[in-house]
Amino acid sequence: MHLRELIERIVWQENELYNLYKLGETFAVYEIPQLIDHFRWLAAEELRHRKTIEGFSEEGVLEGTAVIDYLDVLSLEPFFTDERSEPENLEDLILEALIREKHSYELYKKLGAILEGSLGQIFQMMAGEELKHAYRLKIMYESLE
């Protein structure tokens, strides 16, 4: 795996989560309207993550960093095997999003440990945000019962 592939895959995954949350917002309109704002918040978070990574790409921030030494190891992450999701209902959507959030958390945590300084801190912060997303999804899932 090359650095460009890593960045493209992260952007793809963040976009997939954004799309899931926008679909969740639509499902919620018809099924459980009180979840609409939760899905909007989650979508906005994923959009912010995607823009952050795209900014790193445009500015070449990750080039020449220690992450290059770990690209082959990182390519083994389950994050990179996620495929396009097509949930049929709100429950499936939330479960799929939980899996993706977990994968994002694990990848960002590793990137945060590999990178030094403020760049490592940004990835650690993003890992923490993915945990918050997963927690909110868990609460949303429990509200379905």
C-alpha positions as CSV (number, residue, x, y, z in Angstrom):
1,M,0.0,0.0,0.0
2,H,1.1,3.5,-0.8
3,L,0.4,6.7,1.2
4,R,-2.0,7.9,-1.5
5,E,-4.0,4.7,-1.2
6,L,-4.1,5.1,2.6
7,I,-5.5,8.6,2.3
8,E,-8.0,7.7,-0.4
9,R,-9.2,4.7,1.6
10,I,-9.7,6.9,4.8
11,V,-11.5,9.5,2.8
12,W,-13.7,6.7,1.2
13,Q,-14.5,5.3,4.6
14,E,-15.4,8.7,6.1
15,N,-17.6,9.3,3.1
16,E,-19.3,6.0,3.5
17,L,-20.1,6.8,7.2
18,Y,-21.4,10.2,6.1
19,N,-23.7,8.5,3.6
20,L,-24.9,6.0,6.1
21,Y,-25.8,8.8,8.5
22,K,-27.6,10.8,5.9
23,L,-29.5,7.6,5.0
24,G,-30.2,7.1,8.7
25,E,-31.6,10.6,8.8
26,T,-34.0,9.6,6.1
27,F,-35.0,6.4,7.8
28,A,-35.5,8.2,11.0
29,V,-37.9,10.7,9.4
30,Y,-40.3,7.8,8.8
31,E,-39.5,5.5,11.7
32,I,-38.1,7.3,14.7
33,P,-38.1,11.1,14.2
34,Q,-36.3,11.7,17.6
35,L,-33.1,10.2,16.0
36,I,-32.9,12.7,13.2
37,D,-30.7,15.2,15.1
38,H,-28.4,12.4,16.2
39,F,-27.8,11.3,12.6
40,R,-27.3,14.9,11.5
41,W,-24.6,15.4,14.2
42,L,-22.9,12.1,13.2
43,A,-22.9,13.0,9.5
44,A,-21.4,16.4,10.3
45,E,-18.7,14.8,12.4
46,E,-17.8,12.4,9.5
47,L,-17.8,15.3,7.0
48,R,-15.3,17.2,9.3
49,H,-13.1,14.1,9.5
50,R,-13.1,13.7,5.7
51,K,-12.2,17.3,5.2
52,T,-9.4,17.0,7.7
53,I,-7.9,14.0,5.9
54,E,-8.4,15.7,2.5
55,G,-6.5,18.7,3.9
56,F,-3.7,16.5,5.0
57,S,-3.5,15.1,1.5
58,E,-3.6,18.5,-0.3
59,E,-0.9,19.8,2.0
60,G,1.2,16.7,1.9
61,V,1.3,16.5,5.7
62,L,1.8,12.8,6.0
63,E,4.6,12.6,3.4
64,G,7.9,11.9,5.0
65,T,6.4,10.9,8.3
66,A,6.8,7.6,10.2
67,V,3.5,6.3,8.8
68,I,5.3,5.4,5.6
69,D,7.2,2.7,7.5
70,Y,4.0,1.1,8.6
71,L,1.9,1.2,5.4
72,D,2.1,-2.6,4.8
73,V,1.1,-3.3,8.4
74,L,-1.8,-0.8,8.3
75,S,-3.1,-2.3,5.0
76,L,-4.0,-5.4,7.1
77,E,-6.5,-3.5,9.1
78,P,-10.2,-4.5,8.8
79,F,-10.9,-0.9,8.0
80,F,-9.6,-1.5,4.5
81,T,-11.9,-4.5,3.8
82,D,-15.2,-2.6,4.5
83,E,-17.3,-2.5,1.4
84,R,-20.2,-0.3,0.4
85,S,-23.1,-0.9,2.7
86,E,-26.8,-1.0,1.7
87,P,-28.8,-1.4,4.9
88,E,-32.5,-2.2,4.5
89,N,-33.6,-0.7,7.8
90,L,-32.5,1.5,10.7
91,E,-31.3,-1.5,12.8
92,D,-29.0,-2.8,10.0
93,L,-27.7,0.7,9.4
94,I,-26.8,1.3,13.0
95,L,-25.0,-2.1,13.3
96,E,-23.1,-1.4,10.1
97,A,-22.1,2.0,11.4
98,L,-20.9,0.6,14.7
99,I,-18.6,-1.8,12.9
100,R,-17.2,1.0,10.7
101,E,-16.7,3.3,13.7
102,K,-14.8,0.6,15.5
103,H,-12.6,0.1,12.5
104,S,-12.0,3.8,12.2
105,Y,-11.2,4.0,15.9
106,E,-8.6,1.3,15.6
107,L,-6.9,2.8,12.6
108,Y,-6.8,6.3,14.0
109,K,-5.5,5.0,17.3
110,K,-2.6,3.3,15.5
111,L,-1.9,6.3,13.4
112,G,-1.9,8.4,16.5
113,A,0.7,6.1,18.1
114,I,2.9,6.0,15.0
115,L,2.9,9.8,14.3
116,E,4.6,12.3,16.6
117,G,3.6,15.7,17.8
118,S,0.4,17.5,16.9
119,L,-0.3,15.2,14.0
120,G,-0.3,12.2,16.3
121,Q,-2.5,14.2,18.7
122,I,-5.0,14.9,15.9
123,F,-5.3,11.2,15.1
124,Q,-5.7,10.4,18.8
125,M,-8.4,13.0,19.0
126,M,-10.2,11.6,16.0
127,A,-9.9,8.1,17.5
128,G,-11.6,9.4,20.6
129,E,-14.4,11.0,18.5
130,E,-15.0,7.7,16.8
131,L,-15.5,6.1,20.2
132,K,-18.1,8.9,21.0
133,H,-19.8,8.1,17.8
134,A,-19.9,4.4,18.6
135,Y,-21.3,5.2,22.1
136,R,-24.1,7.3,20.6
137,L,-24.9,4.6,18.1
138,K,-25.1,2.1,20.9
139,I,-27.6,4.3,22.7
140,M,-29.6,4.8,19.5
141,Y,-29.6,1.1,18.9
142,E,-31.0,0.4,22.4
143,S,-33.7,3.0,21.8
144,L,-35.0,0.9,18.9
145,E,-36.2,-1.8,21.3
